[in-house]
């Protein structure tokens, strides 16, 4: 793809996603993600009911009157996008691949962060970390993120989520909101997930394609694992084969849901060929309700 075509595609995604950010959930983003703490702003005269621990002893001693420190919430966040760029992301039976869907959702999250003056970073991974962009502010940085998710050429083909989660823990020390966009077809990563979720606010975004869930009746076909290159023949006309495949899909989904629940990680399922906006806004609303109920 020529540079001009790449820029056009990135620009189209920017226009489409920024409109969705503004129209759908720009305000919700601000409401449900908290900054890292409270910043000192100034001092004021003590009033009945103020907490004693906030008394500013220096100002009180200098003026002879009680004064307390006033704090405001620090809004700035670190938002990290962990995006799976393994070979299975090239799969897609609709008008988009799993990687293209991940890129558009990553763009929505990146522009939401930029709009709220937050920093956003990127970690692309296969079975190793392929690229790390530290969190930064600004539109140009968000556009760089979109470009990398769409067009980065990984060196490897496999998937190892544990490596990505461990890298996040080492590379980003300050607490972050970490969105993980992947099909989650990876060797066991439960321990790495539990450790990372204690340090960061992790949100899992499983990306799937409908054809991965249901085998069509096409007779005998040769399938290839895009990550390993292994080929195998499958008789899709066999009802038992299709049932076994469906049972395996359900078992994987149930296992993932259990793992996320144990680590208290929210999930936002995404499917190619479907509008991702209801899934995102639904997640934001659930978070708002949870915060309001505290």
Secondary structure, 3 states (H helix, E strand, C coil): CCHHHHHHHHHHHHHHHHHHHHHHHHHHHHHHCCCCEEEEEEEEECCCCCCHHHECHHHHHHHCCCEEEEEEEECCCEEEEEEECCHHHHCCCCCCCHHHHHHHHHHHHHHHHHHCCCEEEEEEECCCEEEEEEEECCHHHHHHHHHHHHHCCCCCCCCCHHHHHHHHHHHCCCCCEEEEEECCCCCCCHHHHHHHHHHCEEEEEEEECHHHHCCCCCCEEEEECCCCCCEEEEECCCHHHHHHHHHHHHHHHHHHHHHHHHCCCEECCEECCCCCHHHHHHHHHHHHHHHHHC
